[in-house]
Amino acid sequence: MSDYWKRYEPSAQQPWDWPRVVHLHRRAGLGIAWEHVGRDIDDGPDTAIQRMLDGECASVIDPNEFRNVSQVIGDAAIASGDPERLKAWWWYRLIFAADTLRERATVMWHSHFATSNAKVHDLHLMQEQNEILRQHAFGPFREMLSVVVRHPAMLLWLDADSNRVGHANENLARELLELFTLGIGNYTEEDVKQAARCLTGWTVRNRQAQFREERFDASDKTVLERTGKFNIDDLLHLVCEQPATSRRLVGRICQWLMGENVVDAEGLEELAEGLQARDLDIGWAVETVLRSARFFSDDNICSRVSSPVDFIATAVRALGLTKSPPSTPLLASWSARMGQDLFYPPNVAGWPGGRAWLNSRTIVARANFASDLVAGRLRVPTEVPVFGVDGAGVESVDELLKFLSTYEAVLWGRRASDEQRREMAKGVAGISECVGRLLAHPHAYVN
């Protein structure tokens, strides 16, 4: 590869400092508490990035406890039949998982393979699909695609259950070509029709995907200028070998890890060519971006609007609230109010992201969430102050400014000016109110 994605090496112009450590965790993971920033600075970028790739960011609870509690919460959610409890299960993972990179990637793939329980109506299948996305998040894309397209949740979501010889349903074929792989402009309507025939025969019985030979169209099909008696495996092979698929995938990865307009066509093409040459190894592309000088460039820091999941999880983790955490059902509810209702994407295209996250309604929701979070109203019991040094514990404005200087680093990823800091400290009763103002500021909405 050329110098476009050259490896990051600390320099006078791009030092390995706290803004870049915080940037790594806010952009690629789910935030970082100030107490862990120094460790990453001391260890250097190679070790800090490798720790994130290995899923070993700071654990807030014992890994065995995390796995056991996650299992119990998930099983109880499915048994209850309550979608809100399944959302709370995922929010438990978002708040407590040590592998923040994988958890964040799972959110990305949830939008890429957007599937909604509003139509599937089966919490077991929705959780099962979620675990598939998590397991395959950084592997060869064709393996994930093969499992996801055959999974009962996707078959039900896109009506593949009714797709049979002589009566092809094009929904799954269309989204496979348009959204999951090639993208608009890289296939024809005839390709959609022929691809739908390749996908015939698959149905769902007792929560299991089944292939029924008598429903399969075994005749010749012509897809992407290739002809044969193609089945689902042949079709997936055809779309994965197309350069358009690798371009779409690197576009998705850069939408997550890079700011708006930071990567140009040259950079996307170079990354796509590398991905194609490595059999669509998503882990390679993610690592290439994370280790690049471009990822740590000034242009890429604080240049991307945070999703509701990013905003909420980063706030909870950065403020160190995992020891006495907010209610995960309430976090799920706030995320939905901000426009990201997990397990219920708005349509087959998922969430548009970027500046679409912000409008008059969602900005108010973010500000109200900030107020409730720092006031302790998202806990059970409620009305418990988040910061024990509030109220009478604050002896001076200087003490408030000191706390603000710490929290602005992990919530904004940048320093406030002295004037901004004093304005936020003006007329407040304690640290919680100050931090609430910090979290409600537009600087907290970008990462």
Order of alpha helices (4+ residues) and beta strands (2+ residues): alpha-alpha-alpha-alpha-alpha-alpha-alpha-alpha-alpha-alpha-alpha-alpha-beta-beta-beta-beta-alpha-alpha-alpha-alpha-alpha-alpha-alpha-alpha-alpha-alpha
